[in-house]
């Protein structure tokens, strides 16, 4: 089986002059980028990194980050990307946990690196003139490494660290064969053709960003870097670079179509849309479909551990549906509270979603976390922690997280169902639902709303009453907030709502 280095070489040989990456004024074809990757690889070796070593990179989406990623794939060095917003203690923890032999950073991450004791004991590669490095990225020495890859399909490609919402981040090791299988499935499931051009804004420390980078290389495509999401900058790149596909979290789609510049931007080159990372509220789904009028609109449901669970290739035609199992996957829904993969829930019954651990895309266990393995991996199945049900056609509907379920008056309520109803109200820009402690009910269903236009709680309550939402699922309280707290990749942070960590209007 091909490793990732050989996959990249195939594109170099097929399309040496095709534009492979764009970052500001930097534009590199496949042959030129391959030469730069060889230079970077020689520099990593000069620092003492060898096959199997880990390189921690805390960088935004820029050509240096992408070049380091590919250099690691050629050498069998394990790329270990970390959120560039990580604080010093998290960076220090991940450096020690991964036993990283070097760290790469830039200006926005320099303070965290300086404050991490473990970073002071390894070579530090500074990017873009950042201070505090032992070597500058531009000065990585050693000439040019050999053009042929040293890794094989069984080598580790990278370790992704989960967000750590309920404790310390967990490392997710993934081999070349797993990463390549996931990238190939991404190409097939999004109907990418040769020469596609994508907006590289999903961070390269996240599975969505990595998938976009690898998928473009498989089809001789172009990865257009956007270091951090900014709507005017994103729209300008879509128009200037003739972006052909977008793969984003729902929040970013919402921000694009809501911006006043959207109507003045030529988006005609964008024909394929995909989203993942969170459910897209029905109201946003309709707006995005109407604004782009795409040929393909895919809802991709997966995780860092197993890239693809399910695919819904006609997201706008079946709002809320996550579809059916992807090319490399089987899924089941088991009864809530059960750890038996054979305890399958009935059609329409909400349960926990589990995925077959034998998938070509699946990881084999967390990095040095047998406790996490015991919780998530059972009899060859991966227990996702997500809740959902199948409809009569066998399509999956993801309703939330097991930990997010609101138990109110003895009933289990999924926040996502309520959020979908409220998102359709024209005065609602964003909404998140959480259960707040209540002496009588246990948890009181509360909706946190960012308004797009004047609206009151009584208006929203009437909207819910006129919907098909069961009465016991209606929010009992409404809180109007300036922003709904979300993670860097757009997931609602309900724990902040429960803790009162938000700003009201």
C-alpha positions, 0 to 999 in steps of 0.5 A: 500500500502507498504511504503518503510520501509516495502519494505526494510523489505521484502528484509531482510526477503527474502534474509537476507544474500545477499549483499545489499551494498558495499562501499570500504571494507564495505560489508553488507548483508540485515540483517546486514544493517537493524541492522545498519539502526536501530542504525542510526534511534535510533541516529536520534531520540536521536537528537530529530528528529520525524516523519515529520521532515526534515533531510538535507544531503549533502553527497557523495554516501557512506554507511552512506548516504544510511543508513541515507536515509533508516533510514528516510524511517523507521521513517517517517523523510523526507530525504532532500538530497542536492548536495555536491557541494552546496555553503554555501548560497545555503545550508543555503537557503535550510535548511531554506526553508525545515525547516530542523531539522538537517544536515549531512555532510562530509569533502567535504561539511564541509566548506559550513556547517560552512558558513551556519548560519542556520546550526549552529542552528541545530544538525550537524552529521559529517561523516568520521571524518569531523570537525564541527559536534555536533555528529559523525555519528559513535557515534549516540546513543540510541541503536537500534530502533524498526525494524518495520517502523513507516511511512505509504505510505502517509508520505513524503519520501523525498524532492528533490531540483531542480538545480535552473538554473533559480533562487532559487532551488525548493523543490519537495516533494514526498510521500512513495507511489510515490517513491515506484511506481517509483522504481517498474516501474524502475525495470519493465522498465529495466527488473531487476531480483533478485540479480541485482548489480548496480554501485551507482554513480548517486548522491543520491541527484538526482532522478536517484541515489535515483531510483537506491538505491530503485530499488536494495532493491526491487529486493534484489540487491546490490548497489555498492557505488562510491562517485564521478565519476572517470573512472578508479575507476568505471571500477575497480568496474564494474569488481571486483563487477560483476556489472550487470546493469548501469544507468547513464547520457550520459556523463558518458557513453562517458567517460567510453568507451573513456578511455584507460582502457576500452578495458582492463576491463572485462565488460562481467557482464554488460547486461543491460544499461539505461540512462536518464538526457539528450539526448544521442548523436547519435555518443555516442549511437553507441559507447556505444552499440558497446562497451557493446553489452547489452541485453537491452539498455533503454532510460528513459525520466523523471524528479524529479517531475514525475519520468517516462514520456516515455521509449524507450527499444531499444535505439540503434535501434531507435537513438534519440527516447524517446519511448512511455509513461511509465507504470504509465504515459500518455503524450501529446504534445501541441502547443508551447506557449499554456497552454491548455492541449487539444491543441494537436500538430499534428504528426511531429509538435514540441510542449511542452511535458506535462504529466498526473499529476494523475500518481502514480509517480507524485508529487503534487506540489512544496514545498511552491512555488504556483508561480511554481505550477501555471506555471507547473500544469494546469488542472491536467497536468504537463507542463515539459518545454521540447520540442518534437514531435511524429513520424509516429509510435507515438514515442516521440523525445525530442528536447530540452527545451522551454527556449533553443529554438533558434529563428533565422531569425523568425525560431524556431531551437532546439539545440539537432537536430544540436548536434545529427548531429555533434556528428556523425562526428568522430573528434567531442568528444562533442558538444553543440549548443546555440544561440548568440545575433546577430543584423540581425538574433536575435540569431546566431546558434553557435556550441561549439565543443570539438575535438577528432581529428584535424578538422576545421569549414569548415569541420564541415560545409560540414558535416552539408551540407551533412546531412539532416539538413535544411540549416537554422539550420546549425551553422554559427559559430564554437568555439573549447573549452577545455570542454563543460560546464555541470551540475554535472549530465551531462546536458549542461549549455547553459547559460554559453555558451551564457555568454562566460563562457568557455575556448577555445582551 
